[in-house]
């Protein structure tokens, strides 16, 4: 944040800065079964945008893994930026993304309100819309609801990770929301993508191949220890508390990976990006004209840096580094 001092002889008065809520309050210069809409929900207005909008999150894909894979098909979308996620694990990162805040560039000497302003302004281009009334994002601060109920979009999500399943809080204001049968099969999402012709559509695609154990859909991943995420921890926690209420150490906890194994795991993540590049070729063939696509990750991943593996309760820069690219493919 910029430093500030009052002129000599005057009482210091700090400049007024705005948070996200204050900024948005300003007036701006196999096919899934659709999730039933609540009868009290607002009617969908006439569409106010021209572009379909797709956000693809390569779960856990760190920036340098993406660059090492050099995925030529994905990179047809535009230049790759090194950005940072707002959170270090899947659930809160996707919640933040669905407020409309995509991974950030961490600009120095800039007030957060100024960054938010530019980031939201860019949605005019992404959506092919003019004079989007961002004040209507308040008080919900929820992009799917804003797209659906203010801009007239259809809204859909296909997710790979169970921590984003349809019972969680991220499933709000979506016309359809599906947890895929496998956590690592982006290709199975493609037949479910039906683009409306009378209005634009928004799609969130959470892709799991790049998440541990970094496996392609036809690969036997049983060679790697099963390490639970938050979803798995909750499922097992009741069995790991003794009669006195004390937490028991897990007898089946895997031994810590040595660096050779961690290096192998990183190579596996890089290899899944190379594999996904072929799947993106099929996606590019599928999307209609006037489709704006964002490809990014929800957070990074650690492979031994600082003594860490994976992501989650970690405060290390690499855990937040993600690739970011966006544009129209045609």
C-alpha positions in Angstrom: 0.0 0.0 0.0 1.3 3.5 -0.8 2.6 5.6 2.1 0.9 8.9 2.8 1.7 12.0 4.9 -0.2 15.3 5.4 1.3 18.5 4.2 3.3 20.4 6.8 1.2 22.3 9.3 -2.0 20.4 8.6 -3.7 17.7 10.6 -3.1 14.3 9.1 -6.1 12.7 7.5 -5.9 9.3 6.0 -7.2 8.8 2.4 -10.5 7.0 2.1 -10.1 3.5 0.7 -12.8 1.0 -0.1 -13.2 -2.7 0.4 -14.9 -4.9 -2.2 -18.4 -4.4 -0.7 -18.1 -0.6 -0.7 -16.7 -0.6 -4.3 -19.6 -2.6 -5.7 -22.2 -0.4 -4.0 -21.1 2.5 -6.2 -22.9 3.1 -9.4 -20.5 2.1 -12.2 -19.0 4.8 -14.6 -24.4 -37.7 -19.9 -26.7 -34.8 -19.5 -27.2 -33.9 -15.9 -30.6 -33.3 -14.3 -31.0 -29.5 -14.0 -31.0 -28.3 -10.4 -34.6 -27.2 -9.7 -35.1 -23.5 -9.2 -36.8 -22.1 -6.2 -40.3 -20.9 -7.0 -39.5 -17.6 -5.2 -36.4 -17.0 -7.4 -36.4 -13.9 -9.6 -37.4 -14.3 -13.3 -34.5 -14.5 -15.8 -34.3 -11.2 -17.7 -33.5 -10.7 -21.3 -29.8 -11.3 -21.9 -27.5 -8.3 -21.6 -24.2 -10.0 -22.8 -23.1 -11.4 -26.1 -20.4 -13.9 -25.0 -20.7 -17.3 -23.5 -18.3 -17.4 -20.5 -16.3 -20.4 -19.3 -14.0 -20.6 -16.3 -11.7 -23.7 -16.2 -9.8 -24.3 -12.9 -7.0 -26.9 -13.2 -7.2 -28.0 -9.6 -3.8 -27.6 -7.7 -1.9 -26.8 -10.9 1.1 -24.6 -10.1 2.4 -22.0 -12.5 5.7 -23.6 -13.2 4.2 -27.1 -13.8 1.9 -25.5 -16.4 4.8 -23.7 -18.1 7.0 -26.9 -18.1 4.2 -28.8 -19.9 4.1 -26.1 -22.6 0.5 -26.9 -23.6 0.3 -25.5 -27.1 -3.5 -25.9 -27.5 -4.4 -24.3 -24.2 -1.9 -21.5 -24.9 -3.7 -20.6 -28.2 -6.0 -18.7 -25.8 -3.5 -16.0 -25.1 -0.3 -15.2 -23.1 0.2 -17.0 -19.8 0.4 -14.8 -16.7 1.8 -15.8 -13.3 -1.0 -14.9 -10.8 -1.9 -15.7 -7.3 -5.0 -17.3 -5.8 -6.8 -15.7 -2.9 -6.8 -19.0 -0.9 -4.7 -22.1 -0.6 -7.3 -24.9 -1.0 -10.2 -25.8 -3.2 -13.3 -24.8 -1.3 -12.5 -21.2 -0.3 -10.7 -20.5 -3.5 -13.7 -21.4 -5.6 -16.0 -19.5 -3.3 -13.8 -16.4 -3.9 -13.6 -17.0 -7.6 -17.4 -17.2 -7.7 -17.6 -13.7 -6.1 -16.1 -12.6 -9.4 -12.6 -12.1 -8.2 -10.2 -14.1 -10.4 -6.6 -14.9 -9.3 -4.8 -11.6 -8.9 -1.5 -10.2 -10.1 -0.4 -8.9 -6.6 0.4 -5.4 -7.9 2.5 -3.2 -5.5 1.7 0.4 -4.5 -2.0 -0.1 -5.4 -5.0 0.2 -3.2 -7.1 -3.0 -3.2 -10.1 -0.9 -4.3 -8.3 0.2 -7.4 -7.4 -3.4 -8.3 -11.0 -4.6 -7.7 -12.3 -1.7 -9.9 -10.1 -2.7 -12.9 -10.7 -6.5 -12.4 -14.5 -6.0 -12.4 -14.4 -3.5 -15.3 -12.8 -6.3 -17.4 -16.0 -8.3 -17.2 -17.5 -5.9 -19.8 -15.1 -7.4 -22.3 -15.3 -10.9 -21.0 -19.1 -10.9 -21.3 -19.4 -8.8 -24.4 -21.5 -6.3 -22.5 -21.5 -2.6 -22.0 -22.2 -0.6 -18.9 -22.7 -3.6 -16.7 -24.4 -2.5 -13.5 -22.0 -3.9 -10.9 -23.9 -2.2 -8.1 -26.5 -5.0 -8.5 -23.8 -7.5 -7.2 -24.6 -6.1 -3.8 -25.4 -7.4 -1.3 -25.0 -11.0 -2.5 -21.5 -10.6 -4.0 -22.2 -13.8 -6.1 -21.2 -14.0 -9.8 -23.6 -16.8 -10.8 -26.6 -15.0 -9.4 -25.6 -11.8 -11.0 -25.1 -13.4 -14.4 -28.4 -15.3 -14.1 -30.7 -12.9 -12.5 -29.3 -9.6 -13.8 -27.7 -10.4 -17.1 -29.9 -13.2 -18.2 -27.3 -16.0 -18.5 -27.8 -19.7 -18.1 -25.5 -20.9 -15.3 -23.9 -24.4 -15.1 -21.1 -26.1 -13.1 -19.2 -29.4 -13.6 -16.9 -30.2 -10.7 -14.4 -33.0 -10.1 -13.5 -32.6 -6.4 -16.0 -33.9 -3.8 -15.3 -30.8 -1.6 -17.3 -28.9 -4.2 -20.2 -31.3 -4.4 -23.7 -30.0 -5.0 -24.6 -30.0 -1.3 -22.0 -27.3 -0.5 -22.4 -23.6 -0.4 -21.0 -23.0 -3.9 -24.1 -24.5 -5.5 -26.1 -21.4 -5.5 -27.9 -19.8 -8.5 -26.8 -22.5 -10.9 -29.3 -24.0 -13.4 -27.4 -27.2 -13.3 -24.6 -28.4 -11.0 -22.9 -31.8 -11.3 -20.2 -33.7 -9.4 -18.5 -35.9 -12.0 -18.3 -39.6 -11.4 -14.5 -39.6 -11.5 -12.3 -36.9 -10.0 -9.9 -36.9 -13.0 -11.9 -37.0 -16.2 -12.3 -33.7 -17.9 -13.3 -35.3 -21.2 -16.5 -36.7 -19.6 -17.6 -33.1 -19.0 -17.6 -32.2 -22.6 -20.8 -34.1 -23.7 -22.7 -32.3 -21.0 -21.9 -28.8 -22.3 -25.0 -27.6 -24.2 -24.7 -24.0 -25.3 -28.0 -22.1 -25.5 -28.8 -20.2 -28.7 -31.3 -17.7 -27.2 -29.0 -16.4 -24.5 -25.4 -16.7 -23.3 -24.3 -19.4 -20.8 -21.8 -19.4 -18.0 -19.8 -22.6 -17.2 -17.5 -23.4 -14.3 -15.4 -26.5 -15.0 -13.3 -27.8 -12.1 -10.7 -30.2 -13.6 -9.2 -32.8 -11.3 -6.4 -34.5 -13.3 -3.9 -32.0 -11.9 -4.9 -32.7 -8.3 -3.1 -35.4 -6.3 -2.4 -38.2 -7.3 -2.0 -36.4 -10.7 -3.5 -39.3 -12.6 -5.0 -39.6 -16.1 -8.5 -41.1 -16.2 -7.3 -44.5 -17.5 -4.4 -44.8 -15.1 -4.1 -47.0 -12.0 -3.3 -44.5 -9.3 -3.3 -47.1 -6.5 0.5 -47.1 -6.5 0.3 -43.8 -4.5 -0.7 -43.6 -0.9 -4.3 -42.3 -0.3 -4.0 -38.9 1.3 -7.3 -37.4 2.4 -8.4 -33.9 1.7 -10.9 -32.0 3.8 -13.8 -34.1 2.5 -12.0 -37.4 3.4 -11.0 -36.1 6.8 -14.6 -35.4 7.8 -15.7 -38.8 6.6 -13.2 -40.6 8.8 -12.8 -38.3 11.8 -15.5 -40.0 14.0 -13.6 -43.3 13.9 -10.4 -41.6 15.0 -11.6 -40.3 18.4 -11.3 -42.6 21.4 -13.7 -43.2 24.2 -12.2 -40.4 26.2 -12.6 -37.9 23.4 -9.0 -37.8 22.4 -7.8 -37.7 18.8 -5.9 -40.9 17.9 -3.0 -40.9 15.5 -3.9 -42.6 12.2 -2.3 -46.0 12.0 -2.5 -45.9 8.2 -1.0 -42.4 7.7 1.5 -42.6 4.9 5.2 -42.0 5.5 6.4 -38.6 4.4 7.6 -38.6 0.8 11.3 -38.2 0.2 12.5 -35.6 -2.3 12.9 -38.2 -5.1 9.3 -39.2 -4.7 8.2 -35.5 -4.6 10.1 -34.8 -7.8 8.3 -37.8 -9.4 4.9 -36.4 -8.2 5.7 -33.0 -9.8 6.5 -34.7 -13.1 3.2 -36.5 -12.9 1.4 -33.1 -12.5 3.3 -31.8 -15.5 2.3 -34.9 -17.5 -1.4 -34.4 -16.7 -1.2 -30.9 -18.2 0.2 -32.3 -21.4 -2.6 -34.9 -21.4 -5.2 -32.2 -20.8 -3.9 -30.2 -23.7 -5.5 -32.8 -26.0 -8.8 -32.6 -24.1 -8.8 -28.8 -24.6 -8.5 -29.3 -28.3 -11.8 -31.1 -28.1 -13.2 -28.2 -26.0 -12.1 -25.6 -28.5 -13.9 -27.6 -31.3 -17.0 -27.6 -29.2 -17.4 -24.0 -28.0 -19.3 -21.6 -30.3 -18.1 -18.3 -31.5 -18.3 -15.4 -29.0 -17.1 -17.6 -26.1 -14.7 -16.1 -23.6 -12.6 -18.6 -21.7 -10.5 -18.2 -18.6 -8.0 -21.0 -17.8 -6.4 -20.8 -14.4 -6.0 -22.8 -11.1 -7.6 -22.6 -7.7 -4.2 -22.7 -6.0 -0.7 -24.0 -6.4 1.0 -27.1 -5.0 4.1 -27.8 -3.1 6.6 -30.5 -3.8 9.1 -30.2 -0.9 9.6 -26.5 -0.9 9.9 -25.3 2.7 9.3 -28.9 3.9 5.8 -29.0 2.6 3.8 -31.2 0.3 0.4 -30.4 -1.3 -1.7 -27.4 -0.3 -4.0 -26.2 2.5 -2.8 -24.9 5.8 0.4 -23.5 4.3 1.7 -20.0 3.9 4.3 -20.2 1.2 4.2 -18.2 -2.0 4.4 -21.2 -4.3 1.2 -22.5 -2.8 -0.6 -19.5 -4.3 1.1 -19.3 -7.7 -1.2 -20.2 -10.6 -1.3 -19.9 -14.3 -3.8 -17.5 -15.8 -4.8 -16.9 -19.4 -8.0 -15.7 -21.0 -9.5 -14.8 -24.4 -11.6 -16.1 -27.3 -10.4 -19.1 -29.2 -12.1 -17.9 -32.4 
